[in-house]
Structure formats: structure tokens, C-alpha cells
Amino acid sequence: MNLPGRARTGLNGVARELLRQPAVEKPRRQWVDDVVAWCHQHDIDLASRINGKTLRFDAALLAQIDDVLESARIAPLGRSLSGLTSTAQAKEGVEEDKATRESPRARRVLVSFLPQPITGLASEQRSIRDVDVQALKLSAFGALIQVENLDSFYEFSPDIPALSGYTNPLVVYRGDSHYGGSFALLAEAWRKNHRPHIYAGDFDVKGVTLALDSGATHLLLPDIEWLTQHATPLHVPAEQFPYQRRLRKHLAALPSAHPLREYLTVLLEKQRGLKQQWFGGEVVCVGLS
């Protein structure tokens, strides 16, 4: 039986308390009962320390626990496994705590680059790579292009007139249950560059809200004439209605001549939208604020 994570956390707290006093009594809560079960399994005698309501901890008991952990090649008390990768946890001992470890994709994003020849791989229009956010030198990119939908991301090329003013755009998938959390790390780091962050996604209430939440500065959309003709009431999902209130406030705060006003009017007043995969015509960058 491994020492449960909650028991380790409780014991670490007790160790800190023992720096100020010779003994600490804790009520028989779940983590304490986990410690009791673990000690019984490893033949640590608690007879003089335990009763039906409490367990008394002292330095000698914690030393016994640490001895068992050391002999089992498990991280000693005071060493937290929380937030460490599996590899880093392995360096602390043979115990792995998947519930508190850092996810293998915690810092990974999908990025689209110009292709590089690779022996044995057919030439592609774009090269898709899974990279560590920390490995990206953000100063090398003139703009961040955040693509909402995975199929659109695989097909996306920044070689369009709307993006011609940006040197070496960084094209990144917004993410999902696998890659969603790590994009937030990238967006936070990107904001420090004070460079354009362009959101390429569905023209609907949720899509625009996601762009605002991610810190995007622009939307990549068809020009308003084309979009007005092709936006459809069939793409106004009922589950997105709760997001409309926020966008109405955003619309009210925009200057009267702001180009985004016409787009939000199509969304909110005409109740029309369009999936990213259906975009056509000339695509333009529209400021969000």
C-alpha cells in the first residue's frame, strides 16, 4: 500500500507543527485513518499513541515512517510530488502519484510551421508539430494566429492577404481536452510582447467570446458584405444564448464607427452565424476593441 497523497499532505503539515512543539494530536479523520492503516501494514506500533478519537504524532513516529519510505525507495516526508512530471516523480522514488502529477501535455501546444524536408515523409503544405510552450522564442513571430477548430488548423495557411503585413506568423491550435490548458500559458506569455493576437474561429457568439477570453486583439473573418449574405440562422446554437449578454455589453462599449459593430449586429440583432469551415470571399482582420 502506497502512502496516499492526502496522508502525505497531512503528515507534512504535522512535521511543520512539530518544529514548534514536541507532539501533535490529530482527530481520526480520513487522512489520519490512512496513516493508521499504512503504519499497521508496515508494522509501525501505534499502541501508545492511538485511541478511538485521535492519533498523537511525535518526531519518533515520523522518523519511523521516513525509515520505511526510504527502505521502499519512496520520497520522504516533506517532499511533495504534486505538480511534478512522472519523470521528476521517478527521481524522488518509485512512487507515482498520477492524481497530482503534471500532465504530459501541460505545456504542449500544436503549432503549424512551414514544412522542412524529412527523409521518408512526403512533402506537406504545412508541418504540424507538438512543442513545449517554453521552447518557442516568441520574439521571432510577428503575430499569433489562434485557430479554433482542429480540421481548420490542419488546413490553415497564413499566406493570405489579410496576414501579409505580419512577419512569420505563429499558427497555433486553440486546444481541446488534450491541448486546451497549455494555450493559456502561451497567450499569457504572448501578451507581454504587445503584438497582434488574431483569432480564427467560428463566427458565433461563443467563438467571439472565446476570442475575448483568450486576450485576442483581432478576429479573422470574411468581409462584412460577404458575411452578411452568407451568415445563417441555422448556426445560432441555443446553448450559446447565455453568452449574448456579454457581447451586447461589448457592442455597446464600442465607438460608433468601429468595424466590429457591424459584425456583432449580424450576430446579435439578426441572429445569424457561420462556421469557420464555411468561410469564403476575402478574409480580413477585424479589431476586437
N, C-alpha and C positions, 0 to 999 in steps of 0.2 A: 504493500500500500504506500503510494507516494504521499508526501505531506501536502494536503490540499492547499490551494492558493490562499483561501481565506484564513486557514490556520497559520500559514507563514506570515501573513499580514498582521494577524493578532499577536503572534509571538514577537514580531519586530517591534510592535508598539510596547509590549511588555518589557523588552530589552531596554528601550529608552527610559521607561519608568524606573527600571532597576538601577539606573545611573544615579537616581536621586533618593532611593530608599532600598532597604535590604530585601523586602518581599512585597509581592503584589497579589492580591486576591481578585479573581475574576468570577462572575456568576456563570453557571453552566449553560451558556448559550451555544449555538451550533458550532462556532469555530472552536470553542473550548472542548466540546464533546469530540470534535475531530482530533484535537490534540490528545485527548484521553485515549481514544481508540488507537491512534498511531503509536502512542507510548506503550500501550498494552501489547501491541503486535511486536514491538521491538524490545520487550522485556525491561522496560524502564519502570521501576517501582514508584507508584504514586500514593501508596497506602497512607503515609503520614501527612499528605498534602491535600487529599481529596475528601469531600463529603458530598451529600446529595445536592447541595446548592452551589458550592464554589470549588475552585481549584486554586491552590496557593502556588505561585511561581517564585523561584529564587534563582540566584546565579548558578547554583549547583545543578538545578534541573535543566536550565538552558544549556549548560556545559555538556550534560549527558546527551541532550538532543543533538547538539552540534557534533559530538563524537560519532553518533550513529549516522548523521548526514555525511560526515567526512568519510567514514568507512564504506558508505554506499556510493561514494563519488557524486554526491548531490550538493548543490550550492548551500553554503552555511547560512545561518540566520543573519539578517542584516543586508543580504544581497538580494535585491529584487530582480525577478525575471520579467516583470511587467514592461512591455514596450520593446523588449529585445527581439531581434530576429531569431529564428530557430538556430542559426549558426552561432550567434552570440550566446544564446542559452546553452548550447552544447559546450561552449568554452567554460561555462560555470559549473557544469556537471552533466550527468547522464539524464537528468530530469528535464522533460519538456512540458511547458505549460501553454498549450495552444490557445486557451481562452484569453490569455493576456499578452501573447507574443505580438510583435509587429507583423502585419500581413505581408506576405511576399510581394504583393503589389502596392504596398502602402506609399511608395514613392515612384511608381512606374506610370508612364503615360504612353499612348500610341501616337507616334509622330510620322508625318509624311514628308519625305525628302526627295530631292532629285535622285534618280537611280544611279547606282555605281555598279559597274560590271563585276559579276561574281561567276567564277567558273562553275558550270553545271546548272546555272539558273538562267532561264530565258529572260530577255530584256522586258522590263515593265515601264509603264508611263511614270509611275512613282514608286518609291521604295518605302515600305511601311516598316517601322522599327519600334520595338518596345524598349524604352530608355528610362534611366533614372533621372528624375527631375534635376537632381543636383549635378548631373553630368552635362547639362545644357548651359552653354555660355550665352546668356540671353542678350548680351550687348551686340552679338553678331547678327541679330534679327531686327528688321525694320518694323515689323508688325506681327502680332499674334492673331492667327485665324483659328477660332474655336468652332469646330464643326459638330453639330448636334447629333446627327444620325449616322450610324456606322456605315451603312451602304453608301451614303453620300460622301462620307470621309474617304472611303477606299477609292472613289471616283474623282475626288476633288482635285482640281489643279489651280494654283494661284496665277496661272498665266492668262489672266483676263484683264481687260482694260481698267476695270474698277480698282484693281490692285497694282497697276503698273507703276504707281508712284512710290511703292514700298520696296526697299531692297531686301531680298532674301526673307520673305515672309515665313514665319514658323507655323506650320499647319498641324493642329493637334485635335484629336478626338475628345469631345466633351466628357465622355465616360459613361459608365453604366454601373451595375453592381460589382463588376470586376475592376474597372478603372476610374470610377467616379470620384473617389476621395482624393486621389493624387492630383487631379486637375486643379483643385482648390489651392494646393501648395504652389503650383505653377502660377496661377492667377495672382496669388498674393505676392510672389516674387516679381512678377511682371509689372505690377502697379508701381513699383519703385523706379522703373525705367521711364515712366511717363511717356510711353509710346502707344500708338493705337492698338486697341484690342477689339477685333472685329468678330461678331457672332454670326455664323452662317447656320441657320436652322429653319424650322417650320415658321410660317407666318401665321401664328395663332397667339392667343392670349398667354398661354403657358410659355411658348417659345420666347416671346419678348420679356416676360417676367424672369425666365432663366438667364437671359442676357443681362438684365439689370442686376440680378443677384450675383452674377459672376464678375461684375465690375467691367463689363464690356463698354466700350466707348462708341461703337458703331454697329449697325446691322447691315448685313449683306443681303439685299432684296432686289427683285425686279423693279424697274422704274414704275412710278405710280400709275401711269396711263395703262401699261400692260397689266399691272396687278389689279387695277380696278375692274378691268374687263374680264379677268380670269379667276379672281377670288370667288369662292363658292360658299353658300350657306351650309353645304354638306360637310364642310370642315370647321364646324363650330361645336366641339365636343361639350356635352352638358357638364362633364366633370371639371371643365375649366372655368365655369361661370364664377366660382369664388375668387378667381384671380382678377376679374374685371374691375373690381373696386379700386385696387391699387393702380391699375393702368389709367383709370379715369382721373385719379388724382395726379398722376404723372402728366397726362394730357392737359389738365387744367393749369399746370405749372409751366408749360412750355410757352415761349414767346409766340405771338400771333402768326409770325411768318416762318416759324420753324418747319422744315420739311417733314419731320416725323408726324406732325399733326394730321396730315392727310392720310398717312398710313393707319394711325390709331383710329381715325374716323371710320375707315373701312372695317376695321376690326370691331369697334365698339358700337358704332351707330348703325352701320349696315349689317353687322353680324356676319361677316364673311372672312374666310381664311383660306390658306393654301399650304399643302405640304411642301417641304423643301424639294422633294423629288419631282414635283410638278412645275418647278420654276422654269420660265422661259423669257425670251426677249432680252433686252440689255439689263445687266445686273449692275447695281450702284451701291455705294456706301452711304448709309443714312445715319447721321449722328443721333445718339440716344438722349443727349441733353444739350 
